[in-house]
Amino acid sequence: MKQILLISLVVVLAVFAFNVAEGCDATCQFRKAIDDCQKQAHHSNVLQTSVQTTATFTSMDTSQLPGNSVFKECMKQKKKEFSSGK
């Protein structure tokens, strides 16, 4: 039992050391996730606005743009990845 705990501790420390060596802690990883999701959302919004007519676009709220849901889904996925330790 002690050996399993020791091996687990070594693995956790190795992962932590790798992340520190990469210069990216949890805050850094969270910022990268937000940046990635913002880029995906922006791309979706650009595609949507390029096909909207002026009349329908001016009546749209920003929450109706596809990037809003893309960002939310992306952040949900990133949260799952963080909680699973990937």
A tleap script that builds the chain and sets N, CA, C and O, in Angstrom:
source leaprc.protein.ff14SB
mol = sequence {
  NMET LYS GLN ILE LEU LEU ILE SER LEU VAL
  VAL VAL LEU ALA VAL PHE ALA PHE ASN VAL
  ALA GLU GLY CYS ASP ALA THR CYS GLN PHE
  ARG LYS ALA ILE ASP ASP CYS GLN LYS GLN
  ALA HIE HIE SER ASN VAL LEU GLN THR SER
  VAL GLN THR THR ALA THR PHE THR SER MET
  ASP THR SER GLN LEU PRO GLY ASN SER VAL
  PHE LYS GLU CYS MET LYS GLN LYS LYS LYS
  GLU PHE SER SER GLY CLYS
}
set mol.1.N position { 0.822 -1.190 0.000 }
set mol.1.CA position { 0.000 0.000 0.000 }
set mol.1.C position { 0.868 1.256 0.000 }
set mol.1.O position { 0.588 2.211 -0.725 }
set mol.2.N position { 1.918 1.251 0.813 }
set mol.2.CA position { 2.807 2.410 0.871 }
set mol.2.C position { 3.505 2.629 -0.463 }
set mol.2.O position { 3.754 3.766 -0.865 }
set mol.3.N position { 3.818 1.534 -1.143 }
set mol.3.CA position { 4.488 1.658 -2.433 }
set mol.3.C position { 3.576 2.321 -3.458 }
set mol.3.O position { 4.032 3.135 -4.261 }
set mol.4.N position { 2.303 1.980 -3.436 }
set mol.4.CA position { 1.351 2.579 -4.376 }
set mol.4.C position { 1.222 4.070 -4.110 }
set mol.4.O position { 1.209 4.876 -5.041 }
set mol.5.N position { 1.128 4.435 -2.833 }
set mol.5.CA position { 1.047 5.853 -2.484 }
set mol.5.C position { 2.311 6.595 -2.884 }
set mol.5.O position { 2.253 7.720 -3.379 }
set mol.6.N position { 3.448 5.958 -2.668 }
set mol.6.CA position { 4.718 6.584 -3.032 }
set mol.6.C position { 4.824 6.774 -4.542 }
set mol.6.O position { 5.270 7.821 -5.011 }
set mol.7.N position { 4.417 5.770 -5.290 }
set mol.7.CA position { 4.453 5.873 -6.751 }
set mol.7.C position { 3.499 6.963 -7.224 }
set mol.7.O position { 3.833 7.744 -8.115 }
set mol.8.N position { 2.311 7.013 -6.626 }
set mol.8.CA position { 1.342 8.059 -6.986 }
set mol.8.C position { 1.899 9.441 -6.703 }
set mol.8.O position { 1.746 10.358 -7.509 }
set mol.9.N position { 2.544 9.586 -5.560 }
set mol.9.CA position { 3.141 10.873 -5.197 }
set mol.9.C position { 4.231 11.265 -6.186 }
set mol.9.O position { 4.327 12.429 -6.575 }
set mol.10.N position { 5.038 10.316 -6.587 }
set mol.10.CA position { 6.105 10.589 -7.552 }
set mol.10.C position { 5.515 11.037 -8.888 }
set mol.10.O position { 6.021 11.971 -9.509 }
set mol.11.N position { 4.457 10.379 -9.326 }
set mol.11.CA position { 3.819 10.745 -10.592 }
set mol.11.C position { 3.249 12.155 -10.514 }
set mol.11.O position { 3.433 12.954 -11.432 }
set mol.12.N position { 2.559 12.463 -9.420 }
set mol.12.CA position { 1.987 13.802 -9.250 }
set mol.12.C position { 3.087 14.856 -9.235 }
set mol.12.O position { 2.956 15.900 -9.874 }
set mol.13.N position { 4.156 14.592 -8.519 }
set mol.13.CA position { 5.270 15.548 -8.478 }
set mol.13.C position { 5.933 15.699 -9.842 }
set mol.13.O position { 6.353 16.796 -10.212 }
set mol.14.N position { 6.028 14.611 -10.585 }
set mol.14.CA position { 6.623 14.693 -11.920 }
set mol.14.C position { 5.767 15.549 -12.845 }
set mol.14.O position { 6.293 16.361 -13.607 }
set mol.15.N position { 4.460 15.372 -12.780 }
set mol.15.CA position { 3.556 16.187 -13.600 }
set mol.15.C position { 3.661 17.646 -13.192 }
set mol.15.O position { 3.726 18.531 -14.045 }
set mol.16.N position { 3.676 17.899 -11.886 }
set mol.16.CA position { 3.804 19.270 -11.394 }
set mol.16.C position { 5.127 19.885 -11.848 }
set mol.16.O position { 5.161 21.029 -12.300 }
set mol.17.N position { 6.214 19.123 -11.727 }
set mol.17.CA position { 7.524 19.627 -12.139 }
set mol.17.C position { 7.550 19.918 -13.635 }
set mol.17.O position { 8.153 20.901 -14.065 }
set mol.18.N position { 6.907 19.079 -14.422 }
set mol.18.CA position { 6.848 19.304 -15.863 }
set mol.18.C position { 6.115 20.603 -16.164 }
set mol.18.O position { 6.569 21.396 -16.990 }
set mol.19.N position { 4.974 20.827 -15.492 }
set mol.19.CA position { 4.214 22.059 -15.711 }
set mol.19.C position { 4.997 23.286 -15.267 }
set mol.19.O position { 4.954 24.321 -15.932 }
set mol.20.N position { 5.708 23.184 -14.156 }
set mol.20.CA position { 6.521 24.308 -13.690 }
set mol.20.C position { 7.667 24.553 -14.656 }
set mol.20.O position { 7.998 25.698 -14.965 }
set mol.21.N position { 8.274 23.462 -15.135 }
set mol.21.CA position { 9.367 23.606 -16.095 }
set mol.21.C position { 8.874 24.268 -17.371 }
set mol.21.O position { 9.608 25.019 -18.013 }
set mol.22.N position { 7.647 23.991 -17.732 }
set mol.22.CA position { 7.057 24.617 -18.905 }
set mol.22.C position { 6.712 26.074 -18.625 }
set mol.22.O position { 6.426 26.833 -19.551 }
set mol.23.N position { 6.737 26.469 -17.357 }
set mol.23.CA position { 6.433 27.846 -16.996 }
set mol.23.C position { 4.950 28.149 -17.013 }
set mol.23.O position { 4.556 29.299 -17.204 }
set mol.24.N position { 4.125 27.141 -16.818 }
set mol.24.CA position { 2.685 27.351 -16.892 }
set mol.24.C position { 1.998 26.648 -15.723 }
set mol.24.O position { 1.833 25.428 -15.725 }
set mol.25.N position { 1.598 27.442 -14.721 }
set mol.25.CA position { 0.874 26.891 -13.583 }
set mol.25.C position { -0.617 26.820 -13.908 }
set mol.25.O position { -1.017 27.022 -15.055 }
set mol.26.N position { -1.425 26.536 -12.910 }
set mol.26.CA position { -2.870 26.402 -13.132 }
set mol.26.C position { -3.481 27.695 -13.660 }
set mol.26.O position { -4.357 27.661 -14.525 }
set mol.27.N position { -3.025 28.830 -13.146 }
set mol.27.CA position { -3.543 30.118 -13.615 }
set mol.27.C position { -3.192 30.329 -15.078 }
set mol.27.O position { -4.017 30.794 -15.865 }
set mol.28.N position { -1.975 29.989 -15.433 }
set mol.28.CA position { -1.524 30.120 -16.822 }
set mol.28.C position { -2.346 29.208 -17.734 }
set mol.28.O position { -2.760 29.617 -18.819 }
set mol.29.N position { -2.579 27.981 -17.294 }
set mol.29.CA position { -3.366 27.043 -18.093 }
set mol.29.C position { -4.792 27.547 -18.266 }
set mol.29.O position { -5.382 27.394 -19.336 }
set mol.30.N position { -5.352 28.152 -17.207 }
set mol.30.CA position { -6.707 28.702 -17.282 }
set mol.30.C position { -6.753 29.858 -18.278 }
set mol.30.O position { -7.695 29.969 -19.062 }
set mol.31.N position { -5.740 30.714 -18.244 }
set mol.31.CA position { -5.683 31.830 -19.204 }
set mol.31.C position { -5.580 31.320 -20.634 }
set mol.31.O position { -6.217 31.855 -21.541 }
set mol.32.N position { -4.772 30.281 -20.828 }
set mol.32.CA position { -4.646 29.704 -22.168 }
set mol.32.C position { -5.977 29.127 -22.639 }
set mol.32.O position { -6.334 29.253 -23.811 }
set mol.33.N position { -6.706 28.497 -21.727 }
set mol.33.CA position { -8.017 27.941 -22.074 }
set mol.33.C position { -8.979 29.047 -22.485 }
set mol.33.O position { -9.707 28.908 -23.467 }
set mol.34.N position { -8.984 30.147 -21.732 }
set mol.34.CA position { -9.859 31.275 -22.066 }
set mol.34.C position { -9.482 31.848 -23.425 }
set mol.34.O position { -10.358 32.119 -24.247 }
set mol.35.N position { -8.193 32.035 -23.669 }
set mol.35.CA position { -7.745 32.566 -24.963 }
set mol.35.C position { -8.172 31.658 -26.110 }
set mol.35.O position { -8.646 32.130 -27.144 }
set mol.36.N position { -8.001 30.355 -25.918 }
set mol.36.CA position { -8.379 29.394 -26.953 }
set mol.36.C position { -9.880 29.458 -27.235 }
set mol.36.O position { -10.301 29.460 -28.392 }
set mol.37.N position { -10.675 29.510 -26.181 }
set mol.37.CA position { -12.136 29.569 -26.352 }
set mol.37.C position { -12.565 30.891 -26.980 }
set mol.37.O position { -13.494 30.925 -27.787 }
set mol.38.N position { -11.888 31.981 -26.611 }
set mol.38.CA position { -12.217 33.274 -27.213 }
set mol.38.C position { -11.933 33.269 -28.708 }
set mol.38.O position { -12.697 33.834 -29.490 }
set mol.39.N position { -10.838 32.634 -29.104 }
set mol.39.CA position { -10.510 32.554 -30.532 }
set mol.39.C position { -11.557 31.744 -31.289 }
set mol.39.O position { -11.970 32.118 -32.387 }
set mol.40.N position { -11.987 30.624 -30.689 }
set mol.40.CA position { -13.015 29.808 -31.338 }
set mol.40.C position { -14.324 30.584 -31.464 }
set mol.40.O position { -14.988 30.530 -32.499 }
set mol.41.N position { -14.689 31.305 -30.405 }
set mol.41.CA position { -15.931 32.088 -30.415 }
set mol.41.C position { -15.853 33.211 -31.439 }
set mol.41.O position { -16.812 33.453 -32.172 }
set mol.42.N position { -14.716 33.896 -31.494 }
set mol.42.CA position { -14.545 34.991 -32.451 }
set mol.42.C position { -14.682 34.474 -33.878 }
set mol.42.O position { -15.331 35.102 -34.715 }
set mol.43.N position { -14.070 33.332 -34.149 }
set mol.43.CA position { -14.145 32.743 -35.486 }
set mol.43.C position { -15.603 32.443 -35.853 }
set mol.43.O position { -16.024 32.697 -36.981 }
set mol.44.N position { -16.366 31.906 -34.905 }
set mol.44.CA position { -17.784 31.616 -35.162 }
set mol.44.C position { -18.564 32.891 -35.423 }
set mol.44.O position { -19.425 32.923 -36.302 }
set mol.45.N position { -18.271 33.945 -34.665 }
set mol.45.CA position { -18.972 35.217 -34.847 }
set mol.45.C position { -18.645 35.839 -36.195 }
set mol.45.O position { -19.527 36.389 -36.855 }
set mol.46.N position { -17.389 35.758 -36.608 }
set mol.46.CA position { -16.988 36.323 -37.900 }
set mol.46.C position { -17.720 35.607 -39.026 }
set mol.46.O position { -18.204 36.246 -39.961 }
set mol.47.N position { -17.802 34.284 -38.940 }
set mol.47.CA position { -18.522 33.533 -39.968 }
set mol.47.C position { -19.996 33.908 -39.983 }
set mol.47.O position { -20.585 34.052 -41.055 }
set mol.48.N position { -20.596 34.069 -38.815 }
set mol.48.CA position { -22.020 34.398 -38.741 }
set mol.48.C position { -22.291 35.802 -39.255 }
set mol.48.O position { -23.228 36.000 -40.029 }
set mol.49.N position { -21.498 36.777 -38.847 }
set mol.49.CA position { -21.761 38.160 -39.256 }
set mol.49.C position { -21.506 38.361 -40.741 }
set mol.49.O position { -22.063 39.276 -41.348 }
set mol.50.N position { -20.671 37.517 -41.330 }
set mol.50.CA position { -20.412 37.675 -42.759 }
set mol.50.C position { -21.610 37.249 -43.604 }
set mol.50.O position { -21.713 37.643 -44.765 }
set mol.51.N position { -22.515 36.452 -43.040 }
set mol.51.CA position { -23.688 36.034 -43.803 }
set mol.51.C position { -24.971 36.736 -43.361 }
set mol.51.O position { -26.017 36.555 -43.984 }
set mol.52.N position { -24.904 37.534 -42.296 }
set mol.52.CA position { -26.094 38.249 -41.821 }
set mol.52.C position { -26.349 39.482 -42.678 }
set mol.52.O position { -25.415 40.143 -43.134 }
set mol.53.N position { -27.612 39.777 -42.888 }
set mol.53.CA position { -27.951 41.036 -43.547 }
set mol.53.C position { -27.967 42.131 -42.494 }
set mol.53.O position { -28.070 41.843 -41.301 }
set mol.54.N position { -27.867 43.364 -42.916 }
set mol.54.CA position { -27.840 44.481 -41.975 }
set mol.54.C position { -29.105 44.521 -41.129 }
set mol.54.O position { -29.034 44.788 -39.929 }
set mol.55.N position { -30.241 44.266 -41.723 }
set mol.55.CA position { -31.515 44.346 -40.995 }
set mol.55.C position { -31.583 43.330 -39.858 }
set mol.55.O position { -31.982 43.669 -38.744 }
set mol.56.N position { -31.195 42.090 -40.133 }
set mol.56.CA position { -31.285 41.083 -39.070 }
set mol.56.C position { -30.150 41.235 -38.078 }
set mol.56.O position { -30.321 40.961 -36.890 }
set mol.57.N position { -29.000 41.667 -38.549 }
set mol.57.CA position { -27.865 41.795 -37.640 }
set mol.57.C position { -28.093 42.903 -36.623 }
set mol.57.O position { -27.753 42.739 -35.452 }
set mol.58.N position { -28.655 44.014 -37.041 }
set mol.58.CA position { -28.854 45.112 -36.098 }
set mol.58.C position { -29.881 44.761 -35.033 }
set mol.58.O position { -29.883 45.368 -33.963 }
set mol.59.N position { -30.750 43.798 -35.299 }
set mol.59.CA position { -31.732 43.409 -34.293 }
set mol.59.C position { -31.214 42.297 -33.383 }
set mol.59.O position { -31.920 41.863 -32.472 }
set mol.60.N position { -30.002 41.840 -33.620 }
set mol.60.CA position { -29.446 40.758 -32.812 }
set mol.60.C position { -28.737 41.298 -31.587 }
set mol.60.O position { -28.084 42.340 -31.636 }
set mol.61.N position { -28.872 40.586 -30.505 }
set mol.61.CA position { -28.111 40.838 -29.289 }
set mol.61.C position { -26.821 40.022 -29.411 }
set mol.61.O position { -26.800 39.007 -30.108 }
set mol.62.N position { -25.759 40.448 -28.752 }
set mol.62.CA position { -24.507 39.689 -28.857 }
set mol.62.C position { -24.651 38.283 -28.287 }
set mol.62.O position { -23.917 37.379 -28.687 }
set mol.63.N position { -25.580 38.084 -27.364 }
set mol.63.CA position { -25.776 36.737 -26.818 }
set mol.63.C position { -26.376 35.791 -27.851 }
set mol.63.O position { -26.349 34.574 -27.669 }
set mol.64.N position { -26.915 36.345 -28.933 }
set mol.64.CA position { -27.492 35.512 -29.988 }
set mol.64.C position { -26.453 35.085 -31.021 }
set mol.64.O position { -26.718 34.211 -31.846 }
set mol.65.N position { -25.297 35.687 -30.977 }
set mol.65.CA position { -24.247 35.284 -31.911 }
set mol.65.C position { -23.765 33.883 -31.548 }
set mol.65.O position { -23.757 33.523 -30.371 }
set mol.66.N position { -23.370 33.099 -32.523 }
set mol.66.CA position { -22.964 31.720 -32.247 }
set mol.66.C position { -21.736 31.624 -31.350 }
set mol.66.O position { -21.557 30.622 -30.659 }
set mol.67.N position { -20.901 32.633 -31.350 }
set mol.67.CA position { -19.704 32.598 -30.517 }
set mol.67.C position { -20.016 32.521 -29.040 }
set mol.67.O position { -19.221 31.990 -28.264 }
set mol.68.N position { -21.162 33.044 -28.639 }
set mol.68.CA position { -21.553 33.001 -27.233 }
set mol.68.C position { -21.700 31.556 -26.765 }
set mol.68.O position { -21.159 31.184 -25.724 }
set mol.69.N position { -22.419 30.753 -27.516 }
set mol.69.CA position { -22.590 29.346 -27.138 }
set mol.69.C position { -21.306 28.555 -27.371 }
set mol.69.O position { -21.008 27.621 -26.627 }
set mol.70.N position { -20.547 28.925 -28.399 }
set mol.70.CA position { -19.273 28.250 -28.657 }
set mol.70.C position { -18.334 28.454 -27.474 }
set mol.70.O position { -17.677 27.512 -27.030 }
set mol.71.N position { -18.268 29.688 -26.959 }
set mol.71.CA position { -17.401 29.986 -25.821 }
set mol.71.C position { -17.834 29.186 -24.594 }
set mol.71.O position { -16.998 28.603 -23.903 }
set mol.72.N position { -19.134 29.158 -24.326 }
set mol.72.CA position { -19.636 28.428 -23.157 }
set mol.72.C position { -19.320 26.940 -23.255 }
set mol.72.O position { -18.879 26.336 -22.277 }
set mol.73.N position { -19.541 26.349 -24.419 }
set mol.73.CA position { -19.264 24.922 -24.600 }
set mol.73.C position { -17.768 24.635 -24.500 }
set mol.73.O position { -17.357 23.629 -23.923 }
set mol.74.N position { -16.972 25.518 -25.060 }
set mol.74.CA position { -15.521 25.350 -25.002 }
set mol.74.C position { -15.041 25.378 -23.555 }
set mol.74.O position { -14.222 24.551 -23.155 }
set mol.75.N position { -15.551 26.328 -22.770 }
set mol.75.CA position { -15.134 26.431 -21.371 }
set mol.75.C position { -15.614 25.227 -20.562 }
set mol.75.O position { -14.915 24.789 -19.648 }
set mol.76.N position { -16.784 24.688 -20.877 }
set mol.76.CA position { -17.251 23.470 -20.201 }
set mol.76.C position { -16.294 22.320 -20.481 }
set mol.76.O position { -15.956 21.549 -19.583 }
set mol.77.N position { -15.858 22.211 -21.739 }
set mol.77.CA position { -14.933 21.146 -22.121 }
set mol.77.C position { -13.588 21.323 -21.424 }
set mol.77.O position { -13.007 20.354 -20.935 }
set mol.78.N position { -13.093 22.560 -21.380 }
set mol.78.CA position { -11.814 22.815 -20.710 }
set mol.78.C position { -11.919 22.491 -19.221 }
set mol.78.O position { -10.979 21.953 -18.636 }
set mol.79.N position { -13.058 22.816 -18.607 }
set mol.79.CA position { -13.260 22.517 -17.187 }
set mol.79.C position { -13.208 21.011 -16.953 }
set mol.79.O position { -12.618 20.550 -15.976 }
set mol.80.N position { -13.829 20.242 -17.857 }
set mol.80.CA position { -13.786 18.782 -17.746 }
set mol.80.C position { -12.352 18.279 -17.864 }
set mol.80.O position { -11.940 17.382 -17.129 }
set mol.81.N position { -11.591 18.863 -18.796 }
set mol.81.CA position { -10.197 18.457 -18.980 }
set mol.81.C position { -9.379 18.766 -17.736 }
set mol.81.O position { -8.570 17.942 -17.308 }
set mol.82.N position { -9.577 19.943 -17.149 }
set mol.82.CA position { -8.834 20.317 -15.945 }
set mol.82.C position { -9.189 19.409 -14.775 }
set mol.82.O position { -8.310 18.983 -14.027 }
set mol.83.N position { -10.474 19.113 -14.618 }
set mol.83.CA position { -10.895 18.293 -13.480 }
set mol.83.C position { -10.457 16.839 -13.635 }
set mol.83.O position { -10.289 16.130 -12.643 }
set mol.84.N position { -10.272 16.394 -14.882 }
set mol.84.CA position { -9.803 15.023 -15.091 }
set mol.84.C position { -8.278 14.932 -15.057 }
set mol.84.O position { -7.717 13.837 -15.101 }
set mol.85.N position { -7.613 16.077 -14.978 }
set mol.85.CA position { -6.164 16.081 -14.847 }
set mol.85.C position { -5.398 16.038 -16.140 }
set mol.85.O position { -4.197 15.769 -16.127 }
set mol.86.N position { -6.047 16.294 -17.263 }
set mol.86.CA position { -5.357 16.257 -18.566 }
set mol.86.C position { -4.628 17.541 -18.808 }
set mol.86.O position { -3.988 17.701 -19.848 }
savepdb mol mol.pdb
quit
